[in-house]
Amino acid sequence: MSALQRKVTIIYYCDNDLELYHKVKIFEKNEEGRVIIPKAFKDGKSIIAVCDGEIEILNKIGDRILSVNYVA
């Protein structure tokens, strides 16, 4: 990874789905240091957050609801 790139975790919804997703990607940065997310990645998604580095999501919205439904 070069100095002009940054590893981020992106949290997003797909436009046709209510499940929360995340991906770890390496993207280019602009002169101010902000990550440039390509249009091809953004298409069909609503981005909720861009986090610095690789993060581990332990629990997200809906995880407990699904597990409760499967127990019954």
OpenMM code with the backbone's topology and positions (N, CA, C; nanometers):
from openmm import Vec3, app, unit

residues = "MET SER ALA LEU GLN ARG LYS VAL THR ILE ILE TYR TYR CYS ASP ASN ASP LEU GLU LEU TYR HIS LYS VAL LYS ILE PHE GLU LYS ASN GLU GLU GLY ARG VAL ILE ILE PRO LYS ALA PHE LYS ASP GLY LYS SER ILE ILE ALA VAL CYS ASP GLY GLU ILE GLU ILE LEU ASN LYS ILE GLY ASP ARG ILE LEU SER VAL ASN TYR VAL ALA".split()
positions = [
    Vec3(0.0856, -0.1177, 0.0000),
    Vec3(0.0000, 0.0000, 0.0000),
    Vec3(0.0903, 0.1242, 0.0000),
    Vec3(0.0631, 0.2164, -0.0901),
    Vec3(0.1454, 0.3364, -0.1010),
    Vec3(0.0947, 0.4463, -0.0079),
    Vec3(0.1715, 0.5537, 0.0017),
    Vec3(0.1331, 0.6678, 0.0858),
    Vec3(0.0101, 0.7394, 0.0298),
    Vec3(-0.0231, 0.7138, -0.0966),
    Vec3(-0.1392, 0.7765, -0.1591),
    Vec3(-0.2647, 0.6906, -0.1455),
    Vec3(-0.2538, 0.5823, -0.0686),
    Vec3(-0.3668, 0.4921, -0.0487),
    Vec3(-0.3994, 0.4799, 0.0997),
    Vec3(-0.5207, 0.4329, 0.1269),
    Vec3(-0.5619, 0.4152, 0.2660),
    Vec3(-0.6542, 0.2930, 0.2762),
    Vec3(-0.6305, 0.2115, 0.3780),
    Vec3(-0.7178, 0.0970, 0.4040),
    Vec3(-0.8336, 0.1451, 0.4911),
    Vec3(-0.9560, 0.1136, 0.4471),
    Vec3(-1.0755, 0.1557, 0.5191),
    Vec3(-1.1752, 0.0407, 0.5270),
    Vec3(-1.2617, 0.0491, 0.6265),
    Vec3(-1.3779, -0.0395, 0.6335),
    Vec3(-1.4988, 0.0461, 0.6024),
    Vec3(-1.5766, 0.0031, 0.5042),
    Vec3(-1.6957, 0.0772, 0.4629),
    Vec3(-1.8187, -0.0006, 0.5092),
    Vec3(-1.9064, 0.0684, 0.5802),
    Vec3(-2.0317, 0.0108, 0.6281),
    Vec3(-2.1430, 0.0677, 0.5412),
    Vec3(-2.2277, -0.0197, 0.4873),
    Vec3(-2.3268, 0.0260, 0.3897),
    Vec3(-2.4487, -0.0655, 0.3845),
    Vec3(-2.5546, -0.0129, 0.3245),
    Vec3(-2.6730, -0.0892, 0.2866),
    Vec3(-2.6728, -0.1010, 0.1353),
    Vec3(-2.7228, -0.2122, 0.0825),
    Vec3(-2.7511, -0.2216, -0.0602),
    Vec3(-2.8883, -0.1598, -0.0828),
    Vec3(-2.9070, -0.0963, -0.1965),
    Vec3(-3.0314, -0.0242, -0.2228),
    Vec3(-3.1546, -0.1138, -0.2210),
    Vec3(-3.1403, -0.2414, -0.2544),
    Vec3(-3.2557, -0.3308, -0.2615),
    Vec3(-3.2662, -0.4236, -0.1400),
    Vec3(-3.1992, -0.3896, -0.0298),
    Vec3(-3.1871, -0.4804, 0.0843),
    Vec3(-3.1733, -0.3978, 0.2123),
    Vec3(-3.2245, -0.4486, 0.3228),
    Vec3(-3.2113, -0.3772, 0.4500),
    Vec3(-3.1018, -0.4341, 0.5387),
    Vec3(-3.0293, -0.5344, 0.4906),
    Vec3(-2.9197, -0.5914, 0.5692),
    Vec3(-2.7995, -0.4966, 0.5661),
    Vec3(-2.7322, -0.4828, 0.6802),
    Vec3(-2.6144, -0.3982, 0.6908),
    Vec3(-2.4913, -0.4787, 0.6509),
    Vec3(-2.4096, -0.4252, 0.5604),
    Vec3(-2.2905, -0.4927, 0.5100),
    Vec3(-2.1663, -0.4116, 0.5443),
    Vec3(-2.0500, -0.4742, 0.5328),
    Vec3(-1.9227, -0.4019, 0.5446),
    Vec3(-1.8181, -0.4700, 0.4579),
    Vec3(-1.7245, -0.3897, 0.4102),
    Vec3(-1.6128, -0.4388, 0.3291),
    Vec3(-1.4876, -0.3631, 0.3675),
    Vec3(-1.3751, -0.4325, 0.3672),
    Vec3(-1.2447, -0.3693, 0.3870),
    Vec3(-1.1830, -0.3526, 0.2489),
    Vec3(-1.1440, -0.2313, 0.2169),
    Vec3(-1.0889, -0.2003, 0.0849),
    Vec3(-0.9705, -0.1056, 0.1000),
    Vec3(-0.8903, -0.0977, -0.0028),
    Vec3(-0.7823, 0.0011, -0.0118),
    Vec3(-0.8174, 0.0935, -0.1278),
    Vec3(-0.8287, 0.2234, -0.0966),
    Vec3(-0.8648, 0.3232, -0.1967),
    Vec3(-0.7594, 0.4335, -0.2017),
    Vec3(-0.7573, 0.5046, -0.3116),
    Vec3(-0.6706, 0.6201, -0.3293),
    Vec3(-0.7189, 0.7338, -0.2393),
    Vec3(-0.6266, 0.8255, -0.2050),
    Vec3(-0.6604, 0.9446, -0.1271),
    Vec3(-0.6425, 1.0678, -0.2154),
    Vec3(-0.7188, 1.1742, -0.1843),
    Vec3(-0.6985, 1.3005, -0.2546),
    Vec3(-0.5929, 1.3834, -0.1809),
    Vec3(-0.5700, 1.5061, -0.2259),
    Vec3(-0.4649, 1.5910, -0.1678),
    Vec3(-0.4895, 1.6224, -0.0199),
    Vec3(-0.6155, 1.6258, 0.0211),
    Vec3(-0.6487, 1.6541, 0.1617),
    Vec3(-0.6451, 1.5290, 0.2489),
    Vec3(-0.6187, 1.4132, 0.1888),
    Vec3(-0.6120, 1.2887, 0.2649),
    Vec3(-0.7432, 1.2133, 0.2736),
    Vec3(-0.8466, 1.2658, 0.2067),
    Vec3(-0.9765, 1.1966, 0.2087),
    Vec3(-0.9766, 1.0824, 0.1080),
    Vec3(-1.0427, 0.9741, 0.1460),
    Vec3(-1.0518, 0.8560, 0.0602),
    Vec3(-1.1435, 0.8850, -0.0583),
    Vec3(-1.1014, 0.8419, -0.1751),
    Vec3(-1.1820, 0.8548, -0.2960),
    Vec3(-1.2461, 0.7189, -0.3222),
    Vec3(-1.3773, 0.7114, -0.3015),
    Vec3(-1.4493, 0.5861, -0.3243),
    Vec3(-1.4995, 0.5868, -0.4687),
    Vec3(-1.4563, 0.4913, -0.5487),
    Vec3(-1.4962, 0.4902, -0.6904),
    Vec3(-1.6471, 0.4748, -0.7079),
    Vec3(-1.6993, 0.5367, -0.8130),
    Vec3(-1.8416, 0.5298, -0.8433),
    Vec3(-1.8867, 0.3854, -0.8593),
    Vec3(-1.8039, 0.3024, -0.9177),
    Vec3(-1.8400, 0.1612, -0.9381),
    Vec3(-1.8671, 0.0920, -0.8049),
    Vec3(-1.7935, 0.1287, -0.6981),
    Vec3(-1.8190, 0.0693, -0.5667),
    Vec3(-1.9463, 0.1262, -0.5051),
    Vec3(-1.9703, 0.2566, -0.5234),
    Vec3(-2.0851, 0.3231, -0.4615),
    Vec3(-2.2182, 0.2873, -0.5261),
    Vec3(-2.2163, 0.2479, -0.6521),
    Vec3(-2.3406, 0.2179, -0.7244),
    Vec3(-2.4207, 0.1101, -0.6531),
    Vec3(-2.5471, 0.1397, -0.6276),
    Vec3(-2.6371, 0.0440, -0.5649),
    Vec3(-2.6231, 0.0334, -0.4144),
    Vec3(-2.5459, 0.1258, -0.3532),
    Vec3(-2.5230, 0.1210, -0.2088),
    Vec3(-2.5537, 0.2562, -0.1448),
    Vec3(-2.5943, 0.2516, -0.0173),
    Vec3(-2.6039, 0.3714, 0.0663),
    Vec3(-2.4971, 0.3558, 0.1727),
    Vec3(-2.3930, 0.4369, 0.1647),
    Vec3(-2.2801, 0.4256, 0.2571),
    Vec3(-2.3159, 0.4923, 0.3887),
    Vec3(-2.2997, 0.4188, 0.4972),
    Vec3(-2.3322, 0.4657, 0.6318),
    Vec3(-2.2091, 0.5261, 0.6979),
    Vec3(-2.0937, 0.4599, 0.6844),
    Vec3(-1.9712, 0.5073, 0.7501),
    Vec3(-1.8489, 0.4577, 0.6749),
    Vec3(-1.7427, 0.5379, 0.6829),
    Vec3(-1.6112, 0.4997, 0.6328),
    Vec3(-1.5170, 0.5061, 0.7528),
    Vec3(-1.4631, 0.3917, 0.7923),
    Vec3(-1.3791, 0.3807, 0.9117),
    Vec3(-1.2343, 0.3602, 0.8706),
    Vec3(-1.1427, 0.4178, 0.9468),
    Vec3(-1.0004, 0.4047, 0.9195),
    Vec3(-0.9538, 0.2634, 0.9514),
    Vec3(-0.8886, 0.1997, 0.8567),
    Vec3(-0.8314, 0.0677, 0.8787),
    Vec3(-0.9341, -0.0433, 0.8738),
    Vec3(-0.8892, -0.1604, 0.9160),
    Vec3(-0.9761, -0.2789, 0.9189),
    Vec3(-1.0350, -0.2911, 1.0586),
    Vec3(-1.1675, -0.2926, 1.0646),
    Vec3(-1.2321, -0.3064, 1.1946),
    Vec3(-1.3095, -0.4376, 1.1982),
    Vec3(-1.3297, -0.4884, 1.3176),
    Vec3(-1.4076, -0.6097, 1.3372),
    Vec3(-1.5419, -0.5699, 1.3968),
    Vec3(-1.6486, -0.5971, 1.3240),
    Vec3(-1.7825, -0.5667, 1.3722),
    Vec3(-1.8315, -0.6885, 1.4500),
    Vec3(-1.8546, -0.6697, 1.5788),
    Vec3(-1.8964, -0.7802, 1.6642),
    Vec3(-2.0463, -0.8070, 1.6561),
    Vec3(-2.1235, -0.7027, 1.6377),
    Vec3(-2.2676, -0.7160, 1.6335),
    Vec3(-2.3219, -0.5988, 1.5546),
    Vec3(-2.4220, -0.6220, 1.4724),
    Vec3(-2.4823, -0.5131, 1.3966),
    Vec3(-2.6333, -0.5235, 1.4024),
    Vec3(-2.6999, -0.4200, 1.3595),
    Vec3(-2.8459, -0.4142, 1.3641),
    Vec3(-2.9036, -0.5373, 1.2954),
    Vec3(-2.9954, -0.6025, 1.3639),
    Vec3(-3.0625, -0.7183, 1.3063),
    Vec3(-3.0030, -0.8514, 1.3468),
    Vec3(-2.8775, -0.8553, 1.3911),
    Vec3(-2.8151, -0.9819, 1.4281),
    Vec3(-2.8924, -1.0519, 1.5392),
    Vec3(-2.9294, -0.9808, 1.6422),
    Vec3(-3.0007, -1.0429, 1.7548),
    Vec3(-3.1439, -1.0786, 1.7173),
    Vec3(-3.2052, -1.0000, 1.6325),
    Vec3(-3.3424, -1.0309, 1.5902),
    Vec3(-3.3444, -1.1645, 1.5164),
    Vec3(-3.2491, -1.1849, 1.4260),
    Vec3(-3.2421, -1.3106, 1.3514),
    Vec3(-3.2190, -1.4274, 1.4449),
    Vec3(-3.1278, -1.4140, 1.5422),
    Vec3(-3.0980, -1.5253, 1.6311),
    Vec3(-3.2175, -1.5581, 1.7208),
    Vec3(-3.2965, -1.4594, 1.7623),
    Vec3(-3.4148, -1.4838, 1.8445),
    Vec3(-3.5190, -1.5589, 1.7637),
    Vec3(-3.5382, -1.5231, 1.6373),
    Vec3(-3.6366, -1.5895, 1.5529),
    Vec3(-3.6022, -1.7366, 1.5291),
    Vec3(-3.4741, -1.7692, 1.5193),
    Vec3(-3.4349, -1.9064, 1.4943),
    Vec3(-3.4440, -1.9930, 1.6195),
    Vec3(-3.4441, -1.9348, 1.7374),
    Vec3(-3.4526, -2.0094, 1.8627),
    Vec3(-3.5946, -2.0610, 1.8840),
    Vec3(-3.6930, -1.9813, 1.8466),
    Vec3(-3.8338, -2.0154, 1.8733),
    Vec3(-3.8810, -2.1361, 1.7962),
] * unit.nanometer
topology = app.Topology()
chain = topology.addChain("A")
for resn in residues:
    res = topology.addResidue(resn, chain)
    for name in ("N", "CA", "C"):
        topology.addAtom(name, app.Element.getBySymbol(name[0]), res)
